[in-house]
Amino acid sequence: MQDRQTKPRIALVGDFDPTVTAHQAIQRSFAIADSAVEPAWLATESIVAGDPAPLESFSGFWCVPASPYRNTAGALWAIRFARERGRPFLGTCGGFQHALLEYAHNVLGLAHADHAETNPAAELPLLVRLQCSLVEASQRIIVTLPGTFRDAYGADSGEEGFRCNYGLNPRFEELFKSGQLQISARSADGEARGIQLVGHPFFLGTLFQPERRAFGGTLHPLVRAFFDASVKPKPPSTV
């Protein structure tokens, strides 16, 4: 068995709450993975935007559900670090939403893009309340593009569990059509449910919560692929 001290560490970016179902599921996911990777909860309040030093030791970053985060700027900085440094990244539910927000801010140059949950009067409400709540709901998702998401998911469609009220504003979907961040999975009615970053070793986001598969004793393919990507050697820094 691999020595505990040498396990690749994955930063769980978020504010741990033992009563949050997704957080319980994430911990079970690591238990199922056994010795492959080591989790480390990284509270958003402990992350200082612009300071890479505390993030350097992590092999992967999982931006977890249960937003709004206590420190949005810290969460966005961890996502940016993973994106720019080529570190494996998985964003689920709130992590998916904030991955879109980080890309809008720092790649698309849309400084006013915001989340309607925390700023209802946002000039550019990139994330808005869903027309139909997906709190404790299941929905079929369809993989719409080839690439890392499709490879990791291992199927063209599947039934997934959600616990969310907010998602990508369809009015601003055009912003992502010509860039590297692609909408790679959708609901049957065409709404964004998954993303991938072209050119990155592993950068995926899901509005659904794949971690919940762990309650049944197995790892979701996306979670397993993320863990596998995180045990590979880190690529050279690009910033």
PALUM-762865 format. One record per atom (N, C-alpha, C, O): z, y, x. Coordinates in steps of 0.2 Angstrom, whole numbers, padded with zeros to 4 digits, always signed. Atoms other than C-alpha are relative to their C-alpha. Layout:
N
ZYX/...
END
This chain:
239
+0000-0006+0004/+0000+0000+0000/+0000+0006+0004/+0003+0006+0010/+0000-0006-0004/-0004+0017+0006/+0006+0004+0001/+0010+0004-0004/-0007-0004-0001/+0011+0027+0013/+0000+0006-0004/-0005+0010-0005/+0000-0006+0005/+0017+0040+0001/-0001+0006+0003/-0004+0011+0000/+0001-0006-0003/+0017+0053+0014/-0008+0002+0002/-0009+0008+0003/+0007-0001-0002/-0002+0051+0017/-0004+0000-0006/-0011+0001-0006/+0004+0000+0006/-0007+0051-0001/-0004+0007-0001/+0000+0012+0000/+0003-0007+0002/-0020+0065-0006/+0004+0003-0006/+0006-0001-0011/-0004-0003+0006/-0010+0077-0017/-0005+0004-0004/-0009+0008-0002/+0004-0003+0005/-0017+0084-0033/+0005+0005-0003/+0010+0004-0005/-0004-0005+0003/-0011+0101-0039/-0001+0000-0007/-0007+0000-0010/+0000-0001+0008/-0007+0101-0058/+0002+0007-0001/+0007+0009-0002/-0001-0007+0001/-0010+0119-0061/+0002+0002-0007/-0002+0000-0012/-0002-0001+0006/+0000+0124-0076/+0008+0000+0000/+0011+0000+0005/-0007-0001+0001/+0018+0126-0083/+0003-0006-0003/+0003-0006-0009/-0002+0007+0003/+0026+0109-0085/+0005+0001-0006/+0010+0004-0005/-0004+0001+0005/+0034+0105-0101/+0000-0007-0003/-0005-0010-0005/+0000+0007+0002/+0040+0088-0105/-0001-0002-0007/-0002-0008-0009/+0001+0001+0007/+0038+0090-0123/-0008+0000-0002/-0010-0001-0008/+0007+0000+0001/+0019+0093-0121/-0003-0007+0000/-0003-0010+0006/+0003+0006+0000/+0009+0078-0126/-0004-0001+0006/-0005-0007+0009/+0004+0001-0006/-0004+0081-0113/+0003-0001+0007/+0001-0004+0011/-0003+0001-0006/+0008+0083-0099/+0003-0007+0001/+0003-0009+0006/-0002+0006-0001/+0016+0067-0103/-0006-0005+0001/-0005-0010+0005/+0006+0004-0002/-0002+0059-0103/-0002+0000+0007/-0004-0005+0010/+0002-0001-0007/-0006+0066-0086/+0005-0004+0004/+0002-0007+0009/-0005+0004-0004/+0010+0059-0079/-0001-0008+0000/-0001-0011+0005/+0002+0007+0001/+0005+0042-0086/-0006-0002+0004/-0007-0007+0006/+0006+0001-0003/-0012+0044-0079/+0001-0002+0008/-0002-0006+0011/-0001+0001-0007/-0005+0045-0061/+0004-0007+0001/+0003-0010+0006/-0003+0007-0001/+0006+0030-0064/-0005-0006-0001/-0004-0011+0003/+0005+0005+0000/-0009+0020-0069/-0004+0000+0006/-0006-0006+0009/+0004-0001-0006/-0018+0026-0054/+0004-0003+0006/+0001-0005+0011/-0004+0003-0005/-0003+0019-0044/+0000+0004+0007/+0002+0010+0007/+0000-0003-0007/-0005+0023-0025/-0005+0005+0002/-0005+0007+0007/+0006-0003-0002/-0021+0032-0025/+0001+0007+0001/-0001+0010+0006/+0000-0007-0001/-0016+0050-0027/+0008+0002-0002/+0011-0002-0006/-0006-0002+0001/+0000+0060-0028/+0000+0007-0004/-0003+0011-0002/+0000-0006+0004/+0004+0073-0042/+0005+0005+0003/+0010+0003+0005/-0005-0006-0002/+0012+0090-0038/-0001+0005-0005/-0006+0009-0005/+0000-0006+0004/+0016+0102-0052/+0000+0006+0003/+0004+0008+0007/+0000-0006-0003/+0011+0119-0047/+0000+0006-0006/-0005+0007-0009/-0001-0005+0005/+0018+0132-0059/-0004+0006+0001/-0004+0009+0007/+0004-0006-0001/+0007+0147-0062/+0003+0006+0003/+0000+0010+0007/-0004-0006-0003/+0021+0159-0058/+0001-0001+0007/+0003+0004+0011/-0001+0001-0008/+0022+0152-0040/-0007+0001+0003/-0007+0001+0010/+0007-0002-0003/+0003+0156-0037/-0001+0007+0001/-0001+0011-0004/+0002-0007-0001/-0001+0173-0029/-0007+0000+0001/-0010-0002+0005/+0007-0001+0000/-0018+0178-0033/-0003+0003+0007/+0000+0008+0009/+0003-0002-0006/-0028+0180-0017/+0003-0003+0006/+0001-0002+0012/-0004+0003-0005/-0016+0170-0006/-0002-0008+0000/+0000-0011-0004/+0003+0007+0000/-0025+0153-0001/+0005-0004+0003/+0005-0010+0002/-0005+0004-0004/-0010+0147+0010/+0003-0006-0004/+0003-0012-0002/-0004+0005+0003/+0000+0138-0003/-0005-0006-0004/-0003-0011-0006/+0005+0005+0003/-0016+0129-0010/-0004-0004+0005/-0007-0009+0003/+0004+0003-0006/-0023+0123+0007/+0001-0008+0000/-0003-0012+0001/-0002+0007-0001/-0014+0106+0007/-0002-0004-0006/-0001-0011-0005/+0002+0004+0006/-0021+0100-0010/-0007-0003+0001/-0011+0001+0002/+0006+0003-0001/-0035+0088-0010/-0004+0001-0007/-0010+0001-0007/+0003-0001+0007/-0039+0091-0029/+0004+0005-0004/+0010+0006-0003/-0004-0004+0005/-0034+0103-0043/-0002-0002-0007/-0008-0002-0009/+0000+0001+0007/-0031+0099-0061/+0003+0006-0004/+0009+0006-0004/-0003-0005+0004/-0029+0114-0072/+0001-0003-0007/-0004-0005-0011/-0003+0004+0006/-0019+0107-0087/+0000+0004-0006/+0000+0010-0006/-0001-0003+0006/-0017+0110-0105/+0006+0004-0001/+0011+0004+0004/-0006-0004+0001/-0004+0121-0113/+0000+0007+0002/+0004+0009+0005/+0000-0007-0001/-0010+0138-0111/+0001+0004-0007/+0001+0001-0012/+0001-0004-0006/-0008+0153-0112/+0005-0002+0006/+0011-0004+0005/-0004+0001-0006/-0001+0151-0094/+0005+0006+0001/+0003+0012-0001/-0005-0005-0001/+0014+0161-0089/-0003+0005+0005/-0001+0011+0005/+0003-0005-0004/+0003+0169-0075/-0007-0002+0000/-0010-0006+0004/+0007+0001+0001/-0015+0169-0080/-0004+0001+0007/-0008-0003+0009/+0003-0001-0007/-0020+0177-0063/+0001-0005+0005/-0004-0007+0009/-0001+0006-0004/-0012+0163-0054/-0004-0006-0001/-0007-0009+0003/+0004+0005+0002/-0021+0150-0064/-0008+0001+0002/-0011-0003+0005/+0007-0002-0002/-0038+0159-0061/-0001+0000+0007/-0007-0002+0009/+0001+0000-0007/-0035+0160-0043/+0000-0007+0003/-0004-0008+0007/+0001+0008-0002/-0032+0141-0041/-0007-0002-0002/-0009-0006+0002/+0007+0002+0002/-0048+0138-0050/-0005+0003+0004/-0010-0001+0007/+0004-0003-0005/-0057+0150-0039/+0000-0003+0006/-0005-0005+0010/-0001+0003-0006/-0050+0142-0024/-0004-0007+0000/-0007-0008+0005/+0003+0006+0000/-0056+0125-0029/-0008+0001-0001/-0011-0003+0002/+0007-0001+0001/-0073+0131-0034/-0003+0003+0007/-0008+0000+0009/+0003-0003-0006/-0076+0141-0018/+0001-0005+0006/-0003-0005+0011/-0002+0005-0006/-0068+0128-0006/-0003-0007-0001/-0002-0011+0003/+0002+0007+0001/-0077+0113-0014/+0005-0005-0001/+0003-0011+0000/-0005+0005+0002/-0061+0105-0019/-0001-0003-0007/-0003+0000-0011/+0001+0003+0006/-0062+0092-0033/+0004+0004-0005/+0010+0006-0004/-0004-0004+0005/-0057+0101-0049/-0002-0003-0007/-0007-0005-0009/+0001+0002+0007/-0054+0095-0067/+0004+0005-0004/+0010+0006-0003/-0003-0004+0005/-0050+0107-0081/+0000-0003-0007/-0006-0004-0010/+0000+0003+0007/-0044+0100-0098/+0003+0005-0005/+0008+0008-0003/-0002-0004+0006/-0042+0110-0114/+0001+0007+0003/-0004+0011+0004/-0001-0006-0003/-0034+0126-0107/-0003+0001+0007/-0006+0007+0008/+0003+0000-0007/-0041+0122-0090/-0007+0001-0001/-0010+0005+0003/+0008-0001+0001/-0059+0121-0097/-0001+0007-0002/-0005+0010+0001/+0000-0007+0002/-0056+0138-0105/+0000+0005+0006/-0004+0010+0006/-0001-0004-0005/-0050+0146-0090/-0005-0001+0006/-0006+0004+0010/+0006+0000-0004/-0064+0139-0079/-0005+0004-0002/-0009+0007+0003/+0005-0005+0003/-0076+0148-0090/+0001+0007+0002/-0003+0011+0004/-0002-0007-0001/-0066+0164-0088/-0001+0002+0007/-0003+0007+0009/+0001-0002-0007/-0065+0163-0069/-0007+0000+0002/-0008+0005+0006/+0007-0001-0002/-0083+0160-0067/-0003+0006-0003/-0007+0010+0001/+0002-0006+0003/-0087+0174-0079/+0002+0006+0004/-0002+0011+0006/-0003-0006-0004/-0076+0186-0069/-0003+0000+0007/-0005+0006+0009/+0001+0000-0007/-0080+0181-0051/-0008-0002+0002/-0010-0001+0008/+0007+0002-0001/-0098+0174-0052/-0005+0005-0004/-0010+0008-0001/+0004-0004+0004/-0106+0183-0067/+0002+0008+0000/-0002+0012-0002/-0002-0007-0001/-0097+0200-0063/+0003+0003-0006/+0002+0009-0007/-0002-0002+0007/-0090+0201-0081/+0008+0001+0000/+0012-0003-0002/-0007-0001-0001/-0073+0209-0077/+0004+0000-0006/+0010-0001-0007/-0004-0001+0006/-0069+0212-0095/+0000-0006-0005/+0002-0006-0010/+0000+0007+0004/-0072+0194-0101/+0007-0002-0001/+0011-0001+0004/-0007+0001+0001/-0056+0189-0109/+0001-0006-0005/-0004-0008-0008/-0002+0005+0005/-0047+0176-0120/+0003+0003-0006/+0008+0007-0005/-0003-0003+0006/-0044+0181-0138/+0007-0002-0002/+0010+0001-0006/-0007+0002+0002/-0028+0171-0139/+0005+0005+0003/+0010+0007+0000/-0005-0005-0004/-0020+0183-0126/-0002+0007-0001/+0002+0012+0000/+0003-0006+0001/-0031+0198-0130/-0004+0001-0006/-0011+0000-0005/+0004+0000+0006/-0037+0199-0148/-0005+0006+0000/-0010+0005-0003/+0005-0006+0000/-0045+0216-0144/-0004+0000+0006/-0007+0005+0008/+0004+0000-0006/-0055+0210-0129/-0007+0003-0001/-0010+0002-0007/+0007-0003+0001/-0071+0220-0126/-0005-0005+0001/-0010-0005-0003/+0004+0005-0001/-0079+0204-0121/+0004-0007-0001/+0006-0010+0003/-0005+0006+0001/-0070+0189-0130/-0004-0006+0001/-0008-0009-0003/+0003+0006-0002/-0077+0175-0120/+0002-0007-0004/-0001-0011-0006/-0003+0006+0003/-0065+0162-0128/+0003+0003-0007/+0007+0008-0007/-0002-0002+0007/-0062+0163-0147/+0003-0006-0004/+0002-0011-0002/-0003+0005+0005/-0053+0154-0161/-0006-0004-0002/-0011-0002-0005/+0005+0004+0003/-0064+0139-0166/+0000+0000-0007/+0004+0002-0011/+0001+0000+0007/-0071+0139-0183/+0003-0005-0004/+0006-0004-0009/-0004+0006+0002/-0063+0122-0186/+0005-0002+0005/+0003-0004+0010/-0005+0002-0005/-0047+0118-0178/-0001-0007+0002/-0002-0011-0002/+0001+0007-0002/-0047+0103-0167/+0007-0002+0003/+0008-0006+0007/-0006+0002-0001/-0028+0102-0166/+0002-0007-0002/+0001-0009-0008/-0001+0007+0001/-0024+0083-0165/-0005-0003-0004/-0004-0007-0009/+0007+0003+0004/-0042+0079-0171/-0004-0004+0006/-0003-0003+0012/+0005+0003-0004/-0055+0068-0164/-0007+0002-0002/-0008+0003-0008/+0007-0003+0001/-0073+0072-0162/-0005-0004+0005/-0003-0005+0010/+0005+0003-0005/-0089+0064-0155/-0003+0005+0004/-0005+0010+0002/+0004-0004-0004/-0096+0072-0140/-0006-0003+0003/-0006-0009+0003/+0006+0002-0003/-0113+0071-0133/-0002+0003+0006/-0002+0009+0007/+0002-0002-0007/-0118+0072-0115/-0007+0003+0000/-0012-0001-0002/+0007-0003+0002/-0133+0084-0115/-0004+0001+0007/-0010+0003+0006/+0003-0001-0006/-0137+0085-0096/+0001-0005+0005/+0007-0008+0005/-0001+0005-0006/-0139+0074-0081/+0005+0004+0005/+0005+0010+0005/-0004-0003-0005/-0127+0077-0067/+0007-0003+0001/+0008-0009-0001/-0007+0002-0002/-0109+0075-0061/+0004-0002-0007/+0007-0008-0007/-0004+0002+0006/-0102+0075-0079/-0003-0007-0003/+0001-0011-0004/+0003+0007+0003/-0114+0061-0085/+0001-0005+0004/+0003-0011+0002/-0001+0005-0005/-0112+0051-0069/+0008-0002-0001/+0009-0008-0001/-0007+0001+0000/-0093+0052-0071/+0002-0003-0007/+0006-0008-0008/-0002+0003+0007/-0092+0049-0090/-0003-0007-0002/+0000-0011-0005/+0003+0007+0000/-0104+0034-0089/-0002-0002-0007/-0003-0008-0008/+0003+0001+0007/-0111+0036-0107/-0003+0006-0002/-0002+0012+0001/+0004-0006+0003/-0122+0047-0117/+0004+0004-0005/+0003+0009-0007/-0004-0003+0005/-0108+0050-0130/+0006-0004+0000/+0007-0009+0002/-0007+0003+0001/-0090+0046-0135/+0004+0003-0005/+0003+0009-0006/-0005-0003+0005/-0076+0049-0147/+0006+0002+0005/+0009-0002+0009/-0005-0003-0004/-0063+0061-0139/+0005+0003-0004/+0004+0005-0010/-0006-0004+0004/-0046+0068-0144/+0001+0007+0003/+0000+0008+0009/-0001-0007-0001/-0042+0086-0145/+0006+0003-0002/+0010-0001-0006/-0006-0004+0003/-0028+0098-0147/-0001+0007+0002/+0003+0010+0006/+0001-0007-0001/-0035+0115-0147/-0003+0004-0006/-0005+0002-0010/+0002-0005+0005/-0039+0131-0157/-0005+0004+0003/-0009+0008-0001/+0005-0005-0003/-0050+0140-0145/-0005-0003+0005/-0004-0009+0007/+0006+0003-0004/-0067+0137-0136/-0004+0006+0002/-0003+0012+0000/+0005-0005-0002/-0082+0146-0129/-0003+0004-0006/-0005+0000-0011/+0003-0004+0005/-0088+0160-0140/-0008-0001+0000/-0011+0000+0005/+0007+0001+0000/-0106+0155-0145/-0004+0006+0001/-0010+0005+0003/+0003-0006-0001/-0111+0173-0144/-0002+0001+0007/-0007+0004+0009/+0001-0001-0007/-0110+0172-0125/-0002-0006+0004/-0002-0006+0010/+0003+0006-0003/-0117+0155-0122/-0006+0002+0005/-0006-0002+0010/+0006-0002-0004/-0133+0163-0115/+0002+0002+0007/-0002+0001+0012/-0002-0002-0007/-0123+0170-0100/+0000-0006+0005/+0000-0005+0011/+0000+0006-0005/-0122+0152-0093/-0006-0004+0001/-0006-0009+0004/+0006+0004+0000/-0140+0147-0096/-0004-0001+0007/-0007-0005+0008/+0004+0000-0006/-0147+0152-0079/+0004-0001+0006/+0002+0000+0012/-0004+0001-0005/-0132+0149-0068/+0002-0007+0002/-0001-0012-0001/-0002+0006-0002/-0123+0135-0059/+0005-0004-0004/+0005-0010-0005/-0005+0003+0005/-0110+0132-0072/-0004-0001-0006/-0006+0003-0010/+0004+0002+0005/-0118+0122-0085/+0004-0003-0006/+0009-0006-0004/-0003+0004+0006/-0113+0116-0103/-0003-0007+0000/-0009-0008-0001/+0003+0007-0001/-0115+0097-0100/+0002-0004-0006/-0001-0010-0006/-0002+0004+0006/-0107+0091-0116/+0001+0004-0006/+0004+0010-0006/-0001-0004+0006/-0107+0097-0134/+0002-0005-0006/+0002-0011-0006/-0001+0004+0006/-0101+0092-0151/-0006-0001-0004/-0012+0001-0002/+0006+0002+0004/-0113+0085-0164/-0003+0007-0003/-0009+0007-0004/+0003-0006+0003/-0115+0103-0171/-0002+0005+0006/-0003+0011+0004/+0003-0004-0005/-0120+0110-0154/+0005+0004+0004/+0003+0008+0008/-0005-0004-0003/-0103+0118-0148/+0002-0003+0007/+0002-0009+0007/-0002+0003-0007/-0098+0117-0130/+0006-0004+0000/+0011-0002-0002/-0006+0005+0000/-0086+0103-0126/+0001-0002+0008/+0006-0005+0009/-0001+0002-0007/-0089+0100-0107/-0004+0004+0004/-0010+0007+0002/+0004-0004-0005/-0095+0109-0091/+0000-0003+0006/+0004-0008+0008/+0001+0002-0007/-0101+0105-0074/-0002+0006+0004/-0006+0010+0002/+0002-0005-0005/-0104+0116-0058/-0005-0004+0004/-0003-0008+0008/+0005+0002-0004/-0120+0112-0050/+0001+0002+0007/+0002+0008+0008/+0000-0002-0007/-0120+0111-0031/+0008-0001+0002/+0009-0001+0008/-0007+0002-0002/-0101+0107-0031/+0001-0007+0000/-0001-0011-0004/-0001+0007+0000/-0095+0090-0026/+0003-0003-0006/+0001-0008-0008/-0003+0003+0006/-0084+0088-0041/+0003+0006-0004/+0009+0008-0002/-0003-0005+0004/-0081+0102-0054/-0001-0001-0007/-0007+0001-0009/+0001+0002+0007/-0079+0097-0072/+0005+0003-0004/+0011+0004-0002/-0004-0002+0004/-0071+0104-0087/-0001-0003-0007/-0007-0004-0009/+0001+0003+0007/-0068+0097-0105/+0005+0004-0005/+0011+0005-0003/-0005-0003+0006/-0061+0105-0121/+0004-0005-0003/+0010-0004-0005/-0004+0006+0003/-0055+0088-0126/+0005-0002+0006/+0005+0001+0012/-0006+0001-0005/-0040+0080-0117/-0001-0008+0002/+0002-0012-0001/+0001+0007-0002/-0046+0064-0108/+0006-0003+0003/+0006-0010+0003/-0006+0002-0002/-0029+0062-0101/+0004-0005-0005/+0008-0009-0003/-0004+0003+0006/-0023+0055-0118/-0002-0008+0000/+0001-0012-0003/+0002+0007+0000/-0033+0038-0114/+0006-0004+0004/+0007-0010+0002/-0005+0004-0003/-0018+0034-0103/+0006-0003-0004/+0009-0008-0002/-0005+0003+0005/-0007+0031-0118/-0002-0007-0002/+0003-0011-0004/+0002+0006+0002/-0017+0016-0121/+0000-0005+0006/-0002-0011+0006/-0001+0004-0006/-0014+0010-0103/-0006+0000+0005/-0006-0004+0009/+0006+0000-0005/-0031+0014-0095/-0001+0008+0002/+0001+0012-0002/+0002-0006-0002/-0038+0029-0086/-0007+0002-0003/-0012-0002-0003/+0006-0002+0002/-0052+0039-0094/-0005+0000+0006/-0003+0002+0011/+0005+0000-0005/-0068+0038-0084/+0000+0007+0004/-0001+0007+0010/+0000-0007-0004/-0068+0057-0080/+0006+0001+0004/+0006+0004+0010/-0006-0001-0004/-0050+0056-0074/+0000-0005+0006/+0002-0003+0012/+0001+0004-0006/-0054+0041-0063/-0004+0003+0005/-0003+0002+0011/+0005-0003-0005/-0069+0050-0056/+0003+0005+0004/+0002+0006+0010/-0004-0006-0004/-0058+0065-0052/+0004-0003+0005/+0005+0000+0011/-0005+0003-0005/-0045+0054-0043/-0004-0002+0006/-0002-0001+0011/+0004+0003-0005/-0059+0045-0034/-0002+0006+0005/-0002+0005+0011/+0002-0006-0004/-0066+0062-0028/+0005+0003+0004/+0003+0006+0009/-0006-0003-0003/-0049+0068-0023/+0002-0004+0006/+0005-0001+0011/-0002+0004-0006/-0047+0054-0010/-0005+0000+0005/-0004-0002+0011/+0006-0001-0005/-0063+0058-0001/+0002+0006+0005/+0006+0010+0003/-0001-0006-0005/-0062+0069+0015/-0002+0007-0003/-0007+0007-0006/+0002-0006+0002/-0062+0087+0011/-0006+0003+0003/-0007+0002+0010/+0006-0003-0003/-0078+0097+0014/+0002+0006+0004/+0007+0008+0003/-0001-0006-0003/-0079+0111+0026/+0001+0006-0005/-0002+0007-0010/-0001-0006+0004/-0072+0128+0019/-0006+0004+0000/-0010+0004+0005/+0006-0005+0000/-0086+0140+0013/+0002+0007-0001/-0002+0011-0001/-0002-0007+0000/-0075+0155+0012/+0005+0002+0005/+0008+0007+0006/
END
